[in-house]
Amino acid sequence: MDVESMTTKAAARVKGAPVPRFQGRIAIVTGAGAPDGIGIAIARALMDEGAGVVLGATSDRVLDRVSELGGDALAVTADLTVDGAAEQLVRAAVDRWGRVDILVNNAGMTSVSTGWDSDDDVASLSRSAWDAAIARNLTTAFLMCRAVVPTMQKAGYGRIVSIASTTGTINAMPGQATYTAAKAGLVGLSRALALEVVGDGVTVNVVAPGYIATGSQLGFEATAATNGPAGRSGTPDEAAACALFLAHESASFVTGAVLVVDGGHGLPETWPPS
C-alpha cells in the first residue's frame, strides 16, 4: 500500500469512521457508456467505495453517466480501437490525479458507434467482420494494458481486471466465432501479462460473466438463464462485486485467475436433473 493511501486510511481509523475500501485509489473503467451495463455498475461501486474514476466510452452518452454519478469522476469519449485513444484515458487520469491504480477493461461486445459483432458462421464470415470484432473485444484491452502498465510499474502497484465472458472460457456458440475467440484471447493476454508484471506489484485477472441482465441482453439469453440452475440472470452489480474483489489491494496473491460469474449455469452436463 502506498503512503498516501495509508495516511488517508489511518486518519479515518483514528476518527472511528469506516474506511472506504478504495479510498485514494484511481481507476479507469472502459465500456462505461450504457446506463444499465456492467461498466457503469463497476464505476459506481468503485466511487461508492471512495475511488476516483475515469469512465471511457465510444459515445458522448458517457457524459450522462458522469453527470449521474457526480463526485470524483471524469468522462473520456474515445474509440479504443484507434491508436492513441488508450493513452488519452491514461493521460486523463494522470493529469487529474497523478496516478492510475486500477484498470477495468470492459469495452467490447457492442457499442453505439459500431453495433454488434457478426453472427455469421466461420465459412461465410468476412475478414472485415472478423477484424472488427477482434479489435473491439480484444485489441482494445491490449491497447489499454499497454498504455497503463508502465505507470503501474513505476508506482509499484496496480490492479488490472478484464471483463471476458463464459463464452470462450467455458463454452461457445455457433455463429459467434469472433466473440468466442476474442474472449478466449482475453484470458490468454491476461495470463501472459500477469507473468510479465508479477514482480512489479501488479496483478492481472479476468471476470467471466454468464447471463447478466443488462440492456444488451438478448431474449434467448434471458430465457436460457431462467431455465438454468439459478433460475435467473445475474445483475450488473453482482458482476461488479467480483471485479471489485480482484481490484482491491487485498487480492494481492491472486493473478492470472478467471472468476466465473454465471450462477452455476456452466456446471451441469444437463439441466434440470432427471
Secondary structure, DSSP 8 states (H G I E B T S, - for coil): --HHHHHHHHHHHHHT----TTTT-EEEESS--STTSHHHHHHHHHHHTT-EEEEEESSTHHHHHHHHH-SSEEEEE--TTSTTHHHHHHHHHHHHHS---EEEE---SEETTTEE-----GGG--HHHHHHHHIIIIIHHHHHHHHHHHHHHHHT-EEEEEE--SBTTTB--TT-HHHHHHHHHHHHHHHHHHHHHGGGTEEEEEEEE-SB-STT--HHHHHHHHTSTTSS-B-HHHHHHHHHHHHSGGGTT--S-EEEESTTTTS-SSSS--
